[in-house]
Amino acid sequence: MGAVHRIVVVGTGLAGGTAAGTLRDKGFDGEIVVIGQGPHRPYALPPLSKAILLGEADEPDWVHDEGYYAEHDIDLRTNTEVRELHLGERAVVDSAGEHHRYDRLVLATGSAPRALPIPGGDLPGLRTLRTLENSLDLRAALAPGVKVVIVGAGWIGCEVAAAARKHGADVTVIDPLPLPLHKTLGDTVAEVFRDLHEANGVTWRLGTGVDAFTGDEGVVKAVHLSDGTAVPADVVVVGVGAAPRLELAKAAGLELSDSVPGSGIDVDASLRTSAPDVFAVGDVAAHFHPRYGRRVRVEHWANAKDQGEHVAGNLLGDAEPYTKSPYFYSDQYDLGMEVRGLANPFTDELVVRGDLKSREFTAFWTRGGRVLAAMNVNQWDDGEALQALVDRQVRASAEELRTADLANLAS
């Protein structure tokens, strides 16, 4: 594939910024160009629905300090869209018509919030949460007595609900599923989150969909549900997931995967696409994970950061497989939690260590006696042991997981 003198990264999010910085950390002294549509230097997204929305911070977690890119001779181009990828020429073309040739290319284009294709779906006042500006604008709208309606009871919906209640807003959350976080956590653990939000004053409208939004003078004022009722609203947040940005890869003819939710760019264990000089990381990567023996696509921030770090070595000639387990955390009211691993809550066995009602417990999901995933809730002493149990898929009985010393079990 030849010598590597110039690396182009498409995407100025966490994955792209981390990849560029790690290349310099590894001693790469060639050209690095990082191109993205956003107005800011790379930052991590979790504070948008946590510290910033709660009013505890005004800035996100920046990947690097403001002067880092210039000091490390990284050509960071914000407010710039890459519109074409020419694999044969090994070049991308940006919105100004400039051609950027590469020896290696990293696609870290991230995801975009999904919209609801229903009547009123384009009304002003419908909000999503994906950018710093989104978070600051939403925070400014949250106040005592403001009627906030959240469509979608996933992680973003639940975290926005918690923040809105802290600001004193009246909060209703709508979801067609019977419980919040149902697809991720299954019945038993999802009930913990339902009860948590109820105890903090959230109104649930579960098991029902949204048919339309209507407005007064063009501004959304009500959410109409599939059961024939309507919920009045001053602010509506649509949190129904995100779609990977695949347009560039698809138009260029890179192989895409239909075996993961939302599709993705096919990458092998080393994060290489079907074009040998092109890699993909973060939300867009449908990665063949050696531990699971199948493709997985993970949208969590840790995956973006870790894959961005990992791909740097492979850009420079390594061929190391990416093997880290998925990781995610959430803070809602006085509940903090972490999830490690990947499991199916509807087919894998659930084992609970601790007390669900007190919201101090660890949940394990096992298959064939092996630990596939673990979630610690308001318990912080066993993180390393849980990571080892998940990474090694340790075989343990339900009784051992409930009562044994986890560090010994993981060793």
Steps between C-alpha positions, in 0.01 A plus 500: 500500500802728504642751743271715713568872468151649514198392704156659461234462768140576406313595814578748777332306779654300782616212277663725242670727749629206702638328190690812396648558844602137543682506165719779635544317830629201302760714329339545157659814353315510168205718406171461687184673376178479704184623324150534644174689471477619860618844614705374795814301561431136597309434822326211676120489504406363848502839679234628260230295672666507842712784644417765241127434495495488880672839516817365659722588201492728198753317285532137391798273559738618229719227352798739503571853617427782259859545385583131470432456129715790386775409746507143367478601134153348450299679232157520665231622260165566666182623327606293200301214348664217309267431207686246287733208554696372201658169592694462177662842533537462878346843551203670665336819375364758742218753473738762360605265221844437647650156442678340794718206401585235755719198554259385770147620570292475818122530479369624834184668377287412802121497517208736454183505714209314349190701414138391518342509152158600626275807455653799674845342509655821370339741746725748685543395860577137426842440649768235478814465710819443302708817516624748757261757358208256535583448866542868589181596315300226671638591841390861450145378434474291816331681788241433773159426354617467138324204338772277357400199292770248413441253218715196562588328827853392416815629669475850356130528581552386859797730560315798352201417722722501809656834407165657419359394836801651676411831335140463625337428164189285468619192310313240297687221321339307214615167361326214315684242712361390840799622700783754467830356376312180429704377204824547689410382850200269470202496736646468848777762488298740284236509773762654730533796265126533454452517878794739541350754262153461644640570846648821359176621346522385139176400327535195277293439189634156418365250249382773267642667192496853363278577201553874454623829637280806479580863565372846566635762261743245365652401834441151637241500779370145522604140442223275368522136603387180332242442775312811388614730781716810479768629738546879520859614460719807520814306413521170311818293491522222244739230620427199282856399424763598247585383150863452391617743234567258215435717196867557416594133537197380307558736208864390481404133480639383834339182629222563750347262750133423543570262790515777762226744603500806277755345264865607512827495310644149490835492677709199591642431846771763441242766400596489131224543240466319167745758359840411649611861557173603667402437863178580687449559872229597745129510427534409131719191545331159469798330658569127488564443870721197568345435841144483367579345163270745322466862402401752763436872471525698823398865538638559849769761563753249635488308173572817302794592723645151521467424129651839419801411713525149363479585132808723518736204526331319213521811282876480547532136402378289790213256453387463861139396559279729707368284785370734770160433653232767457472738797238758592404709802202710602407734785134564578398678822686317779556188289832441331576190297746336264443222247776279361463239230232397254200277572140435402280577804214293361688176437794515742463418867481791744673466836465782754748561779365744757164671536302634205266704718782688671659563159830359621573188303696333224318323217670227301384352173632151434474243225600139548633596841737765360482868589426709190409834657491668839333816625593658833249744648612732780783257579852600403744260662493214251569670167824318425354163599190557287715597204703180536189284537356646179821511299584139578136386498569320826291195575316540833182372658217733596574436868866593453408823326260590781727420795864434410783749517500641147872571492573137584242383249664710228857391578 
